[in-house]
């Protein structure tokens, strides 16, 4: 396969990764599982960092996860669009000089 062919596949793989981020934001990010040091958290629980200097509630962690969803979705859509532009531009035939 030529170098051009590998680039085309790499562009499609990048588009697939961006699409996966969008799908995660829409489907899996809707009901996140909140973890605190390898333990699943439930409503009303708190999590402290290893040094014991910072405490976060379950509700704060859920809120942070919900705010991340649109950011991940938009970045994923941007990556997908960028990769598809690269793919399309790579498909254009090269004009002889």
C-alpha positions, 0 to 999 in steps of 0.5 A: 500500500502506498504512503497515501493509502496509509494516510487515508486510513489514518484520517479515517481512524482519527475520524472514528476516534472523534465519533467515539468521543461524540457517542460517549458524550451522548450515550455513556456520559449520560449516567456516569459511574462515579469513583473514589479510589477504586470504590464506586460512590453513591449519593451522599458520600464524600471522597478525600484525596490521598493527603486528606486536604481536599474533600469532594461530595458525590454531587460535586463529582456528578456535576463535574462529569455532566459539565464535561459531556458537552466539552468532550462532545464538541471536541470529538465533533471537531476532531471528526470534522477535521479528520474528514477534511483531511481524508477528503483533501487526500482523495483529490487527484494530484494535478500534473505540473 
